[in-house]
Amino acid sequence: MHERAKHRLLILNIAYIIGVISMTSLVIAGLSAAAVLWLPLEYLHTAWLVLITAALVVGVLVMTTYYRRGKGTRLWIPRSFASYLEDRAKKTKNVVEAGALGIISVVAELPFTAVLMAMTALVLASFVMLEDFVPIIALYCIVATLPLVTMTILLAGGHKLSRIQRWRENSKLFLQYAAGAGMFAAAVYAWVNFVLLGGAI
């Protein structure tokens, strides 16, 4: 019985990850297509300045608001929506529902992740050949889902979910500030390479 429950949990986790990858890919592909079709070259510099500013603002917000204060790892999202996600996660029994939860999670995270996706899309639209879009988007998705993949591997290896959650709670300040610092790093990199140097990747 325990092995069957563990197997089902892993299958649902994989479906959730596939949902996350699918939605992330669609968002980046859509933003890239929009940039290729509708962003004039003369506005490219302005677009980078807007995205860099947004990345700095989001970096500050991640450091200050991503996790709610107090015990646990409650995220910034409204409690009603968080309760809905928690309720749906408990009731999820098949891979379709798990994949849909992955899609919804990506949408819920967009206030913090959209700026990175937009930066990626702008790089694709400006400096990458069309035939290279798919592998680069796939690489982005792999990197973005590494924490989820790592958690799934740990669960498959016999680690208890409670222990993983305890580690997340103990490390949430580090994770929060590391994510914010990552935003700052992305902003600085974009400013140096795409504003000062004019497009050296």
CORLIN-V369707 format. One record per backbone hydrogen bond with DSSP energy under -1.0 kcal/mol. NH is the residue of the N-H (numbers start at 1). CO is the residue of the C=O. If there is no record, write none. Layout:
nh=NH co=CO
nh=NH co=CO
This chain:
nh=5 co=1
nh=6 co=2
nh=7 co=3
nh=8 co=4
nh=9 co=5
nh=10 co=6
nh=11 co=7
nh=12 co=8
nh=13 co=9
nh=14 co=10
nh=15 co=11
nh=16 co=12
nh=17 co=13
nh=18 co=14
nh=19 co=15
nh=20 co=16
nh=21 co=17
nh=22 co=18
nh=23 co=19
nh=24 co=20
nh=25 co=21
nh=26 co=22
nh=27 co=23
nh=28 co=24
nh=29 co=25
nh=30 co=26
nh=31 co=27
nh=32 co=28
nh=33 co=29
nh=34 co=30
nh=35 co=31
nh=36 co=32
nh=37 co=33
nh=38 co=34
nh=39 co=35
nh=43 co=40
nh=44 co=41
nh=47 co=43
nh=48 co=44
nh=49 co=45
nh=50 co=46
nh=51 co=47
nh=52 co=48
nh=53 co=49
nh=54 co=50
nh=55 co=51
nh=56 co=52
nh=57 co=53
nh=58 co=54
nh=59 co=55
nh=60 co=56
nh=61 co=57
nh=62 co=58
nh=63 co=59
nh=64 co=60
nh=65 co=61
nh=66 co=62
nh=68 co=74
nh=76 co=66
nh=82 co=78
nh=83 co=79
nh=84 co=80
nh=85 co=81
nh=86 co=82
nh=87 co=83
nh=88 co=84
nh=89 co=85
nh=90 co=86
nh=91 co=87
nh=98 co=94
nh=99 co=95
nh=100 co=96
nh=101 co=97
nh=102 co=98
nh=103 co=99
nh=104 co=100
nh=105 co=101
nh=106 co=102
nh=107 co=103
nh=108 co=104
nh=109 co=105
nh=112 co=109
nh=113 co=109
nh=114 co=110
nh=117 co=113
nh=118 co=114
nh=119 co=115
nh=120 co=116
nh=121 co=117
nh=122 co=118
nh=123 co=119
nh=124 co=120
nh=125 co=121
nh=126 co=122
nh=127 co=123
nh=128 co=124
nh=132 co=129
nh=133 co=130
nh=136 co=132
nh=137 co=133
nh=138 co=134
nh=139 co=135
nh=140 co=136
nh=141 co=137
nh=142 co=138
nh=143 co=139
nh=144 co=140
nh=145 co=141
nh=146 co=143
nh=149 co=145
nh=150 co=146
nh=151 co=147
nh=152 co=148
nh=153 co=149
nh=154 co=150
nh=155 co=151
nh=156 co=152
nh=157 co=153
nh=158 co=155
nh=159 co=154
nh=164 co=160
nh=165 co=161
nh=166 co=162
nh=167 co=163
nh=168 co=164
nh=169 co=165
nh=170 co=166
nh=171 co=167
nh=175 co=171
nh=176 co=172
nh=177 co=173
nh=178 co=174
nh=179 co=175
nh=180 co=176
nh=181 co=177
nh=182 co=178
nh=183 co=179
nh=184 co=180
nh=185 co=181
nh=186 co=182
nh=187 co=183
nh=188 co=184
nh=189 co=185
nh=190 co=186
nh=191 co=187
nh=192 co=188
nh=193 co=189
nh=194 co=190
nh=196 co=191
nh=197 co=192
nh=199 co=193
nh=200 co=193
